[in-house]
Each structure stands twice: as C-alpha cells, then as structure tokens.
Amino acid sequence: MRKPLIAAVAAALAVATAGVAYAQNPDPTITVTASVSPSKAGTKTKPKSETLKLKVVNNPASKTTAKSIAITLPSTLKLSTKGLPQCTKGDQALLDDPSICKSSFAGSGSAHAVLNPDAPAPLTFKVQPVIGKNEMLFLLSGSASAVLHGKVKGSTMTIIISPQLQEPAPKVFSALSDLSTSIAKKKGKAALVMSTGCKSKKHTINVTVGYANDPDNPNKPSKPSASNSADAKCS
C-alpha cells in the first residue's frame, strides 16, 4: 500500500492528540440501502444479470474502526465470479498499473473515512471493483492506495479492511464513514450478479460490519459488530 499522504497526516495527528482524554462513545450502528437493476427478476431456469448497488453508512458518533464488511445475499440473488475475466495479479502489481486487470473491472464506487476521529481529518477514496478468483477485489485510490479482498463463500462476501487502513500510523486509527458500490459484469451466460426469483417483491440484503478492538485505540467499540439489512425492490 502506498500511503505517503495518509501516513504524514497520521503522524502529525499522533503528536497533536497525545494525552487527550476520551469519553465513552455510543454503540456502533449502520444503515444500509440497496437496489438492483433491472428490477424484474429472472427465474431459476432463466436467471437474469443484475446491477447491484449498495451503500453502507457507519454511525459517525461511534468513531469505530472497521475491520470487515460481510454482505449476505438472499436465495434470489447469486454472486459468482465463475466464467468471467478474473484478475490474478498481485496487489502491488495492480496498484502500480490498474490497467493490467481492466478486463476484470466490474463497476464503480466510493468510500469515506476519518483519520483520528477525535481530531478528524477526512479521507476520500475512489473504489474500483475488480473480479478476482472466487473473490472481489476493491482497488482504492485517493487519500491512500490499497487493495481490499472480498472473499465470496456461498451467499456471503466478506471484505477485509487491511491493517494499514485501520491504523495508518502507530496509535492513529481511522473510522469508516461510508462505502458505496455498484457491481455488474456479464460474459455470455455468466454474470457476476444474477437474480433467480423475487420473494415478496424484494431482495433482502444483510450487512454486518465488524470492528477492530485494538488495545491502543482510544475509541474501542462497545460491541464487536453492527448489522442491518436493506430491501432491493423487485418484481
């Protein structure tokens, strides 16, 4: 991960906030919104390629450092990288030249966070989803450059937030504000996201954000995770 800007800011904040006392923060919570396009779903015999849009917002008052984001799809939506162009390059190679996996690009996105929530410095990222082998890669650029891995297992994709983003400098932590992404890819009969039905006119998508509990973090989470769901309308 290349992090000259974020590391420099983090180092300055570490000095500036040394010795500051911290109050107890409220429990972490998240809000989730989701949609699919087209909204008219496919069937088990004729599945339909979909564009999935998802936004996760973390309660800023909790000042929590996220370590993972687990997204679970209902039985009416399928997420699979099979049959699609897959990026198998190493993280550093992808950071050095994202175009080496351009054929695996599968949407767009953005994310926001704050560095040192008690003396916040905003962080902004462009997010490029990339199809990997049995995983999604999320290429971050902007306030820092990184590759996040989202392992796909069954109906769940779990995105791991790298330690360098959680703690860019010793004892200086980041707090997730929000993540928005739109993913889609189709090649022949293969598709990244497919609908195979629609129950009660909705696809219910569940999201759980896991939080880091580092002993050096003054903003320790009051609970290890927060969960919520969103209904993507369908017919």
QUIDADA-V936405 format. One record per residue. N is the residue number from 1. RES is the residue in three letters. PHI is phi in whole degrees, 0 to 359 (* if undefined). PSI is psi in whole degrees, 0 to 359 (999 if undefined). Layout:
BEGIN
n->{N:N}
res->{RES:RES}
phi->{PHI:PHI}
psi->{PSI:PSI}
END
This chain:
BEGIN
n->{1:2:3:4:5:6:7:8:9:10:11:12:13:14:15:16:17:18:19:20:21:22:23:24:25:26:27:28:29:30:31:32:33:34:35:36:37:38:39:40:41:42:43:44:45:46:47:48:49:50:51:52:53:54:55:56:57:58:59:60:61:62:63:64:65:66:67:68:69:70:71:72:73:74:75:76:77:78:79:80:81:82:83:84:85:86:87:88:89:90:91:92:93:94:95:96:97:98:99:100:101:102:103:104:105:106:107:108:109:110:111:112:113:114:115:116:117:118:119:120:121:122:123:124:125:126:127:128:129:130:131:132:133:134:135:136:137:138:139:140:141:142:143:144:145:146:147:148:149:150:151:152:153:154:155:156:157:158:159:160:161:162:163:164:165:166:167:168:169:170:171:172:173:174:175:176:177:178:179:180:181:182:183:184:185:186:187:188:189:190:191:192:193:194:195:196:197:198:199:200:201:202:203:204:205:206:207:208:209:210:211:212:213:214:215:216:217:218:219:220:221:222:223:224:225:226:227:228:229:230:231:232:233:234:235}
res->{MET:ARG:LYS:PRO:LEU:ILE:ALA:ALA:VAL:ALA:ALA:ALA:LEU:ALA:VAL:ALA:THR:ALA:GLY:VAL:ALA:TYR:ALA:GLN:ASN:PRO:ASP:PRO:THR:ILE:THR:VAL:THR:ALA:SER:VAL:SER:PRO:SER:LYS:ALA:GLY:THR:LYS:THR:LYS:PRO:LYS:SER:GLU:THR:LEU:LYS:LEU:LYS:VAL:VAL:ASN:ASN:PRO:ALA:SER:LYS:THR:THR:ALA:LYS:SER:ILE:ALA:ILE:THR:LEU:PRO:SER:THR:LEU:LYS:LEU:SER:THR:LYS:GLY:LEU:PRO:GLN:CYS:THR:LYS:GLY:ASP:GLN:ALA:LEU:LEU:ASP:ASP:PRO:SER:ILE:CYS:LYS:SER:SER:PHE:ALA:GLY:SER:GLY:SER:ALA:HIS:ALA:VAL:LEU:ASN:PRO:ASP:ALA:PRO:ALA:PRO:LEU:THR:PHE:LYS:VAL:GLN:PRO:VAL:ILE:GLY:LYS:ASN:GLU:MET:LEU:PHE:LEU:LEU:SER:GLY:SER:ALA:SER:ALA:VAL:LEU:HIS:GLY:LYS:VAL:LYS:GLY:SER:THR:MET:THR:ILE:ILE:ILE:SER:PRO:GLN:LEU:GLN:GLU:PRO:ALA:PRO:LYS:VAL:PHE:SER:ALA:LEU:SER:ASP:LEU:SER:THR:SER:ILE:ALA:LYS:LYS:LYS:GLY:LYS:ALA:ALA:LEU:VAL:MET:SER:THR:GLY:CYS:LYS:SER:LYS:LYS:HIS:THR:ILE:ASN:VAL:THR:VAL:GLY:TYR:ALA:ASN:ASP:PRO:ASP:ASN:PRO:ASN:LYS:PRO:SER:LYS:PRO:SER:ALA:SER:ASN:SER:ALA:ASP:ALA:LYS:CYS:SER}
phi->{*:269:216:298:291:295:291:296:295:298:297:295:292:299:287:294:253:300:84:284:272:236:270:292:266:292:301:290:221:228:241:227:232:209:206:231:219:288:282:285:280:276:232:296:273:227:296:237:293:232:259:257:248:218:228:239:242:266:299:296:293:285:56:273:265:282:243:200:226:255:244:245:268:285:294:274:235:238:244:210:263:294:78:247:300:246:275:244:286:290:302:294:298:292:294:292:210:303:293:294:237:300:294:260:299:216:129:203:178:208:211:225:209:234:265:56:303:276:217:296:242:290:237:231:229:269:242:249:291:226:281:248:272:58:199:253:256:240:274:261:219:127:296:202:246:199:240:261:255:245:292:256:224:64:265:242:247:247:268:261:277:295:304:293:278:294:223:295:217:308:66:240:245:253:229:295:261:197:222:235:210:230:235:190:193:219:213:61:271:272:212:294:237:231:258:235:162:208:253:55:62:200:253:270:251:259:229:233:258:266:246:284:235:287:298:273:276:293:256:292:292:284:212:287:202:222:230:198:220:220:255:269:294:209:215}
psi->{129:124:41:318:308:325:320:316:318:318:319:319:327:320:317:330:9:132:2:138:146:141:163:134:158:164:141:141:159:155:147:136:147:153:158:151:128:156:337:117:159:192:174:327:335:73:155:134:138:154:120:124:133:136:131:125:126:138:114:333:336:337:34:147:114:142:343:155:115:125:120:123:154:175:343:355:139:135:120:141:359:138:5:157:124:134:121:14:158:162:314:321:320:322:320:324:86:336:345:342:28:326:344:0:140:50:208:174:179:161:153:147:174:142:127:82:340:346:67:135:120:144:135:135:142:137:122:107:136:135:127:192:109:28:161:139:139:106:115:138:157:245:337:162:132:162:119:141:129:93:134:119:111:234:6:135:125:115:125:125:122:148:327:331:328:318:84:335:158:123:19:118:158:160:126:133:306:160:127:137:151:121:140:146:139:138:112:234:354:144:146:313:127:143:139:16:181:119:126:33:30:151:115:118:125:139:134:125:123:144:143:144:60:132:339:353:118:340:63:139:142:346:156:342:167:141:152:175:165:148:119:121:142:171:999}
END
